[in-house]
């Protein structure tokens, strides 16, 4: 703190000290600089996650709409499965191909009975596991937004307290309460507070928005899994071959 006081004494007699944004950062105490750097990095990371998740969800919704149109077009789903190949590129298509692979690889039980129920349960489990795995990947790093939103204001508050402490130390050593003595520390404090809010507010808003969007997308894929299970159930009950026609479930 003695070095801080010496800096304050020097600033008190130096009329060239600036109070622009960059000048405040350059003149700030090392602890305050560390706080500012941490908040800037947190803000950059949160915006990276926001843009990544936002663009990814928009792309998934677009591909999902196209897949649903193809699924409910009435064409044989075996043809859709062959078109998708073994590299589906969105969760609903991955769920569909995983279920179709289980359907095609499993022996077809005659009529209904326990064999048909076991097959449907197995296909349902495959779709459930696929959905959980894809949602886990989609939600990766999302919790960091909540962490930044809840902690950034307190990190900024720490920088605020430290800057005010510097101001009081300068007053005590110089016995002077002029603006030139107290302004640097107060300015550092306000800058830390502002950066804490700048990092936290977008992170909280984006976390709530993205979490809601992911939940709605998960519900949409889950509903498709239920509808697909109905299609397969009707195929098993009818005893037809695996050339499934999705229009029968409509």
N, C-alpha and C positions, 0 to 999 in steps of 0.2 A: 504493500500500500504506500510505502514511502516513495517508490518510483512514480506512482500515480500522482502523489502530491507534488513532486518535482515537476512532472509534466504540466500539472495545473498551474503551477507558479510561472512556468515558461509561457503558457498560453495567456496568462493574465497580462503579460507585458508585450504580447505579440499581436498586433492588430491585423496581421495577415491571415490569421486562422479563419478558414472557411467553414461554412455550415451546409454546404451542398451534400447530397447523398454520398458521393464517393469520398468527400473530405471527412465525413463522419466515420465512414468505415476505416479509412486510413488512420485517423487519429484515435480510434477506439482502443480501449484497454484490451490486452491479449485475451482475457477471459471473454469479454464481450465479442471480440472477433471470432472466437471459437463458437460461441452461441450463434452468431449470425451465419457463419459458414454451415453449421449443422442445420439450421432452419432452411437455408437456401437449398442444400442437398435434399432435405426432406421434401421440399416443394417440388423440386425437379423430379424426384422419384414418384411422387403422387401424381403429377401430370403425365408421366410416362405410363403409369398403370391405367390412368383414366382414359387416355387415348387408345392404348392397346385394347382394353376391355370394350370400350365403346365401339371401335371399328370391328372388333371380332364379333361382337353380338349382332351388329348390323349385317355383317357378312353371313352369319349363321341363320338369321331370320330370312334373309333373301334365299339362301340355298334350301332352307326348310320349306318355304312356300313352293319352290319349284318341285321339290321331292313329293310334297303332299299332292300337288296337281297330277304328277305322274302316277302316284300310288292309287288315287281314287279315279283315275281315268277309265277304269274298267279293263285295262289290258292285263294279260297274265303276269303275275308277279314274278314268275321264274324268269321272264324276259327282262324285267326291271332288275332283278338280282344279277343277271348276266351282264347287263349294261354297267352296273355299278362296279362289277369286278371285285377284287379283293382289296381295294384301296378307297373306301368311302371317306369323304372329307368333311363330314359334320355328324354330330351325335345321333340324329334321327336315322340317317343312312347307316351308321355303324350299328345301331340297335337292330335295324331291319336285317342287315346282312348276317349279324350274329344269330338272330332267330332263324333265318332261312338256312344257314349252315347246319344248325341243330335239327331243323325239320327234315332236311334232305339226307342227313347222315343217320337219322334214327329210323328203325324199322316201323312201318305203319301198323299199329295194332288194329285188329279187326273190330269193326263197330265201335261202341263206346267202351264202357267198363273202366276198370282200374288202369289198364295199359294206356288208354287215351288220356286219362286224367294225369297220369305220371308224366307223359310226354308234354302235355300243356304246362304242367308245373315246372318241368325242366326248362322249357322254352321261356317261361315267365321269369325264372331265376336268371337265365342267361341275359335276358333283356334288362333286368334290374341291375345286375352287376355291371353291365356295359354302361348303363345310364349313370350309375354312381361313379364309375371311373372317369367318364367324360366330364361330369359336373365337377369332380374334384380338380381336374385339369383347368376347367373354365374359371373356377373360383380361386386358383392359385394367385397369391400376392394381393388378393382383394382385402384380406384382413389388415394388411399394412396401412391401408387408407384409414381404417378405424383407429389404428395405433397412432398414426400421425395426427389425426383429428383430435384425439383425446390428450395427447402429450405435448404437441407443439405450443399451445398457449402457456403451459407451465414452463417449458424451456425458455420461451420468450420472457416470461415473468422472472425467471432466474436472472436473465440478462438485464432486465429492468431494475431488479433489486441491486445488482452489482453496480450498475451505472449510477444509481442514486447514492450508494455507499461511497463511490468515488467523489461525488459532488460534496457530500458532507465532510469527507476527509480533506478535500481542498479548502473548504470553508474553515475547518478547524486549524489548518496549518497556515493559511494566509491571513486569517482573521478578517476576511473580506467577503462580502456577499454580493459583489457586483456580478453582472451577467457574464462577463468574461471568465469568471472563476467557476460558476455553477453550470453554465450552459453546456459545455462539452459532455459532462456526465449525464445531465438530463436528456440531452439529445440522443446519446447512446441508449439510454433507457427506453425512450419512446420508439426508437428505431427497432430495438429488440422486440418490443410489444407488437409493433406493426407487422414485423416479419412473422412472428408467431401466429398472428391472426390470418395473415396471407397464406401461410402454409396449412392452417387447420381448417378454415372455412370451406375451401373447395374440396378438401379430402372428405369432410363429413357429408357434404351435399352429394358428392359423387358416390360415396360408399352406399348411402341410402338408395340412390337412383339405380346404381348397378346391381345391388343386392335384389331389389325389386324386379329388375329386368331378368336377372338370372333365375329367380324363383318362378316367374311367369313362363320363361322358356322351358324350365324343367317340368312344369305342370303340362305344358303343351306336348313335350316328348313323352311324358308318362301317360297322357291320354291316348296318344298314338299307340303306345305299347298295349294298352287295354283294348283298343279297337282292333289291333292286329291279332291279339289273342282270340277275339271273337271270330275273325275270319278263319283262323286255323281251327278253332273248335267246330265251326260249321263244316269245314272240309273233312274233319275226322268223323263227324256224325253222318255225313253223306256217304263216306266210303269212297270218294272220288280220288283220282290220281293227284300227284302233287302239282299239277298245272293250275295253281290257285288264281282265281279271278276275284279281284278286290271288290268288284261291283256287287257281289253277293251280300256283302256286309252293309251296304248302303240302306 
